[in-house]
Amino acid sequence: MKDEKNLEKTSMGEPPVEHNPEDPTTWHQLGLDHLQREEYIEAEKAFNKAVQLHPEYVDALMGLAKVYEGLGDAVRALHYRRKAHKATFDNDKK
């Protein structure tokens, strides 16, 4: 039954998070899938999980910025754009 559920999610374009729940790229991809469908709350949860697993994940931080832009929250969108910019800058210094 669980495999059928994963196949169902995969066929809908969602990565099967159950296979690798500790992989931030899987959560990021799930966030992108939700964002594309304008499912902002689900996208927010997925991007937040990616950032929780990898705090300087620039693409996930930018995903959160896009979520908040979609929700009309310019202040939070700017906050996450700045965090992404800082993470990029900090990673370049390493």
C-alpha positions as CSV (number, residue, x, y, z in Angstrom):
1,M,0.0,0.0,0.0
2,K,2.8,2.4,0.9
3,D,4.5,1.8,-2.5
4,E,1.2,2.6,-4.3
5,K,1.0,5.9,-2.4
6,N,4.6,6.8,-3.5
7,L,3.8,5.9,-7.1
8,E,0.7,8.0,-6.9
9,K,2.7,11.0,-5.7
10,T,5.4,10.5,-8.2
11,S,2.9,10.4,-11.1
12,M,1.5,13.7,-9.8
13,G,4.9,15.3,-10.0
14,E,5.7,15.1,-6.3
15,P,8.8,13.4,-5.2
16,P,8.3,10.5,-2.8
17,V,9.6,12.2,0.4
18,E,9.1,9.0,2.4
19,H,12.1,7.4,0.6
20,N,14.5,10.1,1.8
21,P,12.9,12.4,4.3
22,E,16.3,13.8,5.4
23,D,17.2,15.1,1.9
24,P,16.7,18.8,1.6
25,T,16.7,18.7,-2.2
26,T,13.7,16.4,-2.1
27,W,11.8,18.8,0.1
28,H,12.9,21.7,-2.2
29,Q,11.5,19.9,-5.3
30,L,8.3,19.2,-3.4
31,G,8.1,22.9,-2.6
32,L,8.6,23.8,-6.3
33,D,5.8,21.4,-7.3
34,H,3.4,23.1,-4.8
35,L,4.5,26.6,-5.8
36,Q,3.9,25.8,-9.5
37,R,0.3,24.9,-8.5
38,E,0.0,28.0,-6.3
39,E,-0.4,25.8,-3.2
40,Y,1.4,28.3,-1.1
41,I,0.9,26.8,2.3
42,E,2.1,23.4,1.2
43,A,5.0,25.0,-0.6
44,E,5.9,27.0,2.5
45,K,6.0,23.8,4.6
46,A,8.2,21.9,2.1
47,F,10.7,24.8,1.7
48,N,10.8,25.3,5.5
49,K,11.7,21.6,5.9
50,A,14.5,22.0,3.3
51,V,15.9,25.0,5.2
52,Q,15.6,23.2,8.5
53,L,17.7,20.4,7.1
54,H,20.1,22.8,5.4
55,P,19.9,26.4,6.8
56,E,21.9,27.9,3.9
57,Y,20.0,26.2,1.1
58,V,19.8,29.3,-1.2
59,D,17.2,27.8,-3.6
60,A,14.9,26.9,-0.7
61,L,15.2,30.3,0.8
62,M,14.3,31.8,-2.6
63,G,11.4,29.4,-2.7
64,L,10.1,30.9,0.5
65,A,10.5,34.4,-0.9
66,K,8.4,33.4,-3.9
67,V,5.8,31.8,-1.6
68,Y,5.4,35.1,0.4
69,E,5.3,37.1,-2.8
70,G,2.4,34.8,-4.0
71,L,0.7,35.4,-0.6
72,G,1.2,39.1,-1.0
73,D,3.5,39.4,2.0
74,A,6.3,41.7,0.6
75,V,8.0,42.1,4.0
76,R,8.6,38.4,4.5
77,A,9.5,37.9,0.8
78,L,12.2,40.5,1.2
79,H,13.4,38.9,4.4
80,Y,14.0,35.6,2.6
81,R,15.5,37.2,-0.4
82,R,18.0,38.9,2.0
83,K,18.7,35.5,3.7
84,A,19.3,33.9,0.4
85,H,21.7,36.7,-0.7
86,K,23.6,36.4,2.6
87,A,23.8,32.6,2.3
88,T,25.2,33.0,-1.2
89,F,27.7,35.6,-0.1
90,D,28.8,33.5,2.9
91,N,29.1,30.4,0.7
92,D,31.3,32.3,-1.7
93,K,33.7,33.3,1.1
94,K,34.3,29.6,2.1
